[in-house]
């Protein structure tokens, strides 16, 4: 009787194992699928993380004369979007014109590009930007930004601040107004700049319809790249490099008129300046 029972139990056990085998195979297959999905998900997240390692560029746009609210983002999308993560700070031209919301986060970025004219950010916003400069953050400035934070000696609104000598202290120039509008500026290489890598791909000479800014003299902390000239007047620097008080690279140009963004030479110059400004930051992060 015990033998019959034993045989019966053995047969039942074999039947149960046979019944469970497909379930175990499906379970194993499910584990493999989940593992593959997790691995794929990890790879996707890795790709996203890799994307986030691109340098962070902050465009600060607060001027109405040259329509850089349109030209700069379009330029950045066409020329920089594959190499940078790009954010923008803008301000209105009337009420609230002195509030550059987002500038207080300047220290979170790898590069700041200014297109600003005579604004007085809030005290916290300008303080953060000053810290960015003091820490050696790379900087690119165009056109009216040589007087970005100057109110011509007028006091700022309560809770706001100015940087009257931003031009001399950071950019190494002395802004003193501009020549009349409507005169064509002929742009060419500065005497010692021929062959400079920053001018690679820039066809010279070229013309600009923007008024020629008066920024002479440049300080000893600068290296002139391009000059602009109009008939009967001394040439003025229109593009140069500098070192900020914090040791950061600065690329400055007084070009940036609306029509300049339609000129391949200007666009190449600006892209070169951006790449040059951040080159040291990239090397330090490697």
Secondary structure, DSSP 8 states (H G I E B T S, - for coil): -HHHHHHHHHHHHHHHHHHHHHHHHHHHHHHHHHHHHHHHHHHHHHHHHHHHTSEEEEEEEE-SSS-HHHHHHHHHHHHTTTTEEEEEEE--SSTTTT--TTGGGGGG-SEEEEEE-S---BHHHHHHHHHHHHTT-EEEEEGGGGGTT--TT----TTB---TTHIIIII------B--TT--EEEEE-TT-TT-GGGTT--SSEEE-S--B------TTEEEEEEEE-TTS--EEEEEEEE-TTS-EEEEES---GGGGG-HHHHHHHHHHHHHHHHHHHHHH-
